[in-house]
Amino acid sequence: MSNITQKVTFFYKNIHEKQIFDTIAEELKKKKIIYNYSKNFEKKAQIGFYCNIPNKINSEISAIFLGGMDQGRVIWPNIWKKEPWNKFDLGFLPGNNWEKRWRKSNYDNRSLTKYGVFNVGWPKADILFSKKKNEKDIINFKKKYKIQSKKINILYAPSFECFNRQVEVAKAVKKNGYNLIIKHWLEKDEKRYKDLWQTIKEVNIETLKIYKNKTIIINPEENFLKLLEFVDLIITDESSVAYEALIKMIPTISVKDWKIKRHNKATARIVKPSDIVIKCTKRTLSKKIQEIIKNKKYSKHKLKNLRFQEFSYLGNSSKIIVQIIVDFLKNKDSIKKSKYLCKPNKKKFFLNKIKYFFLNIIRKFLNI
């Protein structure tokens, strides 16, 4: 039990961001620490947890998390130049690879929080390691969607559905006779994603026509991680689901000659698959699915190593985060000795400071 009297507020934009915080909330509840959720980022809070950067931080104490495992992938390693953390008190990272990115970027003051950045793991994943709760969730989820867990289940979970890619997947999966599960992230009809919402509705209808008896369409509001208990293979474009699949060492395929665009007026581009996925082409998709499923040990050793690099403290992240907060509230200086505290790369820090000092002088001189 904790004697902490401050209230924690979890700030989130959608259900998927809320799921990042749910297991932390459970841990706070055990310690009898009061918490609430809010979509109002202007709201004042005593302790504010964020995975988005607000226009103004109105929390007395603030903590920042990533909103997804592949956040800012196109500008790695330094995402902080576009998403600065320097106005937050504490920052939390999900694994060793993210700590490495941070160490490569900590010459940039925008990557530094006021009191420290910590490698604590991915709290969202804790749900899969809470045995009592997880067993109940699995049974309920399985019944709700009538999932045949003893059959081969292929999950299609894209970032942006377009160009009838879901139909291509349905045909490729049907060729092999496996079950198909569909999971999109867009949970409601939003003005910003009007085109995407309509596209999803249309391809879902078409998919059911093609492969009705063996297709399950999951409510987008569901926690994606629950599906990891039932699927053998994931197909995506460049979604962060490829990273979360590593939690259960499930292989992911990305089709490298697919095109992607966010809405009808956007310019289409070729998909940029993550380095952690298995790549194939549209022509070889069906064959690649069969190849992976028939070889059940496909890349398991590699997937295990990738999981180790991407996720720290699986099943214990929320406990660690809450303990850091409790220690911080008792004594801000105490967390400097925390084993979870990320240490800056001092040599890299010094060299890059010099480099960027002179670059800034040149830019000012050239007025660029």
N, C-alpha and C positions, 0 to 999 in steps of 0.2 A: 504493500500500500504506500502511496506517495502523499506527502503533505503539500504538494504543489497546488496553489489556489488559482493560478491563471487558467483562462480558457483558451483552448486551441481552436482555430477556425481553419478549415480546409477550403481553399478557393479553387473552383474548377469551372470549366466551360461546358463540358458534356459528360455523359455517363462514363465514357472510357477514361477520362481524367479522374473522375471520382473513384474509379476502381483502383487507381494507384494508391489512394489513401485509405481505402476501406480496412485493410489489415492493421494499419497504424491505429485507426480508430478503435479497433477491437483491443489492441494492446493498451491504449489509454484507458479504456473502460475497465480493464482488469486492475489498473492502478488507481481507479476512481478519479481520473483527471477528466474534467468536463471538456466536451468538444462539440462543435457544430459544423455544418457545411454551408457554403454560400457561393452563389454565382455573381454576387455583387462585389466586384473587385475594388470598389471605392469604400466599402464598409470598413470601419475601424475595428481593429482586433488587438487582443493582448499578444497572442502568439499566432502568426499567420503562416500557413504552409501553402506554397505555390508550386505549380508546374508550368505556369505562364508568367511572363513579366508584365505587371500592371503599369499603367501610366504613372501611378504614384503608389508607393508602399505605405499603407495606413496602419501597419502593425507595429506595435512596440518592439517585438522581436519577430524576425522574419527568417524563414527557411525556404530554400529553393531546390526543386527536384527537376530532373529531366521529364519532358512530357512523353517521351518514347525512346526506345533503345537505339534508334537510328537517327535521332534528332540532328538536323543540320548536316547530314552525311555528305552533301555536295561540297561543303567547305571544311571538312575535317582536316586537321585536328582542331583548329581554333574556331569553335562555334560561338565563343564568347565575344568575338568582335561584332557580331550581329545581335547576340542575346546576352548582354552583360549581367554578371552576377555581383558586381562590386557594391551595389546598394543593399544587398542582403547580409544578414548576420552569419548565417550558416548555409552551406551547400552540401548536397548529398549525391553521390555517384553510385551507379549500379555494379561496377566491376573493374577488373584490372585494366582492360583495354581503355575504359573511360578515364581511369586514373593516368594512364600513359598519355592520352590526348591532353589531359589537363596539365601534366608536367611539361609537355612540349609547348604549351600555350601560356604558361604562367609568367612569362616575361611581360605579358599584356595585363595591365592592372584590372581590366574588365573581367578577367577570369578569377580574380581573388575576392572572396567574401571577407567581411570584416573580422571574423573570428576563426575561419577555417573551412576547408572542404574535406569531406569524409567519404571513404570508400566503404559503403555499408550494404551493398546489394540492392536488389529490386524488390521493394515491399509488396508490389502487386503479385509476385510469384509465391508469396508465403501461403496463399490460399491452397496451393497444391501440396503443401507439406503439413497442414493441420489435419492429422489423420481422422479424428472424430468428425470434424466438420466436413472434411473432404469426402469421406465415404457416404455421408448423407446426401451431399450435393450431387455426387456421381449417380446415385440411385435415382434421385428426383429428376435430374437432367436427362438421364437415359430414358426414363418413363415418359417424360414430357414430349420428347422428340422421336420416340420409338427407334432409338439407335441400336443397331445390331452390332454389339461390341465384339462378337466372335467372327464377324465378317471383315473383309478388307474395306476400309473407309478412306476415301481421298477427299481432302478438304481444299476447296477453292476459296481463298480470302485475299482479294486484291486491294490495292490502295484506291485506284480509280478505275471503275468498270467502263470500258469503251470498246468500240470496234468489234462488238460481238465476241469478245474473248471468252466469256463464260460459255457461250454455245460451243466454241472450239473445244473447251475443256470437257464439256458434257459428252461430246462425240468421242473424244479420246478415251475418256474413262469408260464409256459404254462399250467401246471396242474390246476392252479387257474384262468387262463384266463386273467391275467393282462398284461399290456404293459411292455415291457422290453427296458430299455435304457442302452447302453454300453458306458463307458468312461474310456479309458486308458490314462496314462500320457506320455508315450513315443511318442514323436512328429515326430521323423525322424529315419531313419536307421543309427544307430551308431555302430561302430566297437565293442565298449564295451558291447553293448546290442544286438548283432547280433542274438543270440538265442531267446531273448525275442521278438524282432521285428518279426521274422519268426513265432513264436508261436502265437502271436496276429493276424497276417494275417490269419493263418490256422483256429483258433477258430472263428474268425469273419465270415469266409465262412461257417463253420459248423453251427454256430448259426443261420445264415440267412436261411439255409436249414431247420432247425428244426422249426423256429418260424418267418419266413420271414415277414408276414403281420403285426406283432405286435412288431417288433424289430427296434430300431433306434440306429445307431452307430454314436457317436458324434466325430467330429474332435478333436484329442488329444490337439491341440493348444488352444482350447476354455477354458475360465475361468470356472473351476469346479463350482464356487459359483453361476453362472447363472442358473445351473441346479436345485439348491435348491428351485427355484420358482415353479418347476413343479413336483417334485418327492414326493412320500409318504413314501418311505422306501429305505434304502441303504443297499446293501450287499457288504462286502469287506473281505479281509483277515486280515491285520494289518496295513492298510493304514491310513494316517493322515486325510483322508476324514471324518472319524468318528468324529473327533473333530470339523471340519468345519461344519458338518451337524447340530451340536448343535446351530449354529447361527439362524437357522430357526426351531429348535426343532424337527428335523426329526430323527426318531429312526434308528439305524444301527445294522444289524446282522453280526456276524462273526462266521464262521463255525470252531469250535475248533478242529475237526479231519481232517481238510484239511492239506496237506503238501505244503511246499513252498521251492523254490530255485531260485536263481537269474539267473543262466544259466545252460546249460546241464552238465558241469563238476563239478558244485557245489554239495555238499552233501545236500540232502533233509532233512528238519526238520519239525516238527509239528508247525503249526501257533500258535503264542502267541498273542491272542486277547487283546486289551486294556480293562481296567476295566470299561470303559464307555459304552461298547457295550452290546447288548443282544447276548448271546451265544447259539448255537444249534449244532447239528451234521448233517452230510450229510443226514442221514436217516430221520431226522425230519425237514429239511430245508423247504420243501413245506408246511408242517403243521404250522411251525412257521411264515412263511410269511402270511398265511391266518389268523392266530391268531392275529397278530399285526394289519393287515389292518382292520379286522372286529371290533376290539376295537380301535376306532379312538383316544381315550384319553389314549392310551397305554403309560404309563410312562411319560406323559406330565409334571407332577409335578417334577419328577426326572430330566427330560431333562432340565426344566427351571432352576433348581438349579445347574445342571452341567454347563449350559451356563454361569450362573452368576460367577461360579468359574473359568471358562476357559477364558472368554472374558471380558475385561473392556472397558467401553466407546464406545460401539457399535455405529458406525456411525460418531464418532468424533475423531477417532484416528489420522487421518492425520493432522487435525487442531492442535491437541495437540503437535504432533511431530514437526511440522513446527514452532509452537510458542516457543517450547523449544530451537530449533536451533537458532531462531531469538534472543531470550533472551541471549543465550550462546554467540553469536557473539557480542552482545552489552556489556555484562558483564559476564565473566565466573563464577564469584562468586554468581551471582544472582540466578542461578539454584539450589543452595544449599537449598533455601527456597521453591522450587517447591513442590506442593502438590503431584506430581506424582513420586517424588524421593523415591526410595526404601531404607528403613532404615535397616542397618545391625542388626542382632540378636546379641547384644553385649555379652550376657552371653554365648551363644552357640559359638560365635566367640572366646572368651577367652579360654573356656574349650577345644575346638578343636585345638586351637593353641598349647596348652600345650601337648595335646594328640599326635599331629603330630610331635611336636618337639622331644618327646621321641621316637616315632616310627622311625623317621629318624636317630636318634642316634643308635638305635638297628640295623637298616638296614645296616648302615655304619660299625658297629662292626661285623656283620655277613656277610658283603660283599654281600648283596642281593638287 
